[in-house]
């Protein structure tokens, strides 16, 4: 009888399966603390974005639009250059020391930006800010501290925190800028980075010890040769390139539809929150049942439908004929579809990256992944601006829709069942 008892004990029950999908207290603490860390850092960054171009033009040398643009974009370029080294360093010397070092660099850059008296100093300060490239190390630490079955949920919290900070910054940045100015916003950014260091030291759980001493070149070579990771890297590059390209058009599109700039959050916030309800109620449940590739294809489809909808809205001249609440409702619905696809990919892709490699190579894998993300920001902004200048806003959405067809082909070749770690 004892033998049969042991046999029956090995058979998974419904309660065991449910427990496997429930976060432990350590996993909740890790997810909440690291999501908060991301939120603090991204809020500091996003607060500057809505006002940077206008305020930087007032600095000595700010009349040079190209230099202002360089100061704006060099943050992403610095991130792209340093994500891989920081990720590899976290594999070799530990996640927390690398995260703290990156936050200190970010705070130093913010402090220098607050003290800047000309556009050249502001440019150097933005580069120093960007050199604190900790995204790979933070995501790798979250992967270290969560099980396979709940990892996407933990990374989704990070994605939610970023989305909410983006919307919050759109709401409060203009008012804060009127009170404390651009230098004050940079000072606040430095303070938030300092709070982040405190959170890493006293709140974030300790990372588990790595099992072997990592050879950086071997880890990087292993990551680059993994075809599944290449598909995910192309995915995150595409996601953020399309996001930046379309955001060259969206603010003006909302204005054309009758919504003044300071009220844009009234469209963004419901779209983001509604997308999170759909993700939690439908898409993540499908993922848990083994339909991850279907979820990813659905996300790409939502992104594509949004691009085609925006193209049709502009092509038919609906901004002029609809106007008012009807046009805004339609634009809001398209943004809702966009954020469903965007947030699903933001949660699923980093989680998959962490599962396709052994823990000792997670930093390298996520370093490459975040480099692709930063390059997507750069390419999307540059391409969107160029297309807008030489063609039209319609062309931006048409190119994004075609790009999504190619991305969909890459997603179809993804094999999520190979992800085991």
FENVEN-V714186 format. One record per run of one state. SS is the DSSP state (h for helix, s for strand, l for the rest). FROM is the first residue (numbers start at 1). TO is the last residue. Records with the same first field share a line. If there is no record, write none. Layout:
SS: FROM-TO + FROM-TO
//
This chain:
l: 1-1 + 11-13 + 21-24 + 50-51 + 57-59 + 61-64 + 94-94 + 116-117 + 131-134 + 145-150 + 203-215 + 225-226 + 257-260 + 264-264 + 289-291 + 316-317 + 322-323 + 356-358 + 391-392 + 413-415 + 419-421
h: 2-10 + 14-20 + 25-49 + 52-56 + 65-93 + 95-115 + 119-130 + 135-144 + 151-202 + 216-224 + 227-256 + 261-263 + 265-288 + 292-315 + 318-321 + 324-355 + 359-390 + 393-412 + 416-418
s: 60-60 + 118-118
//
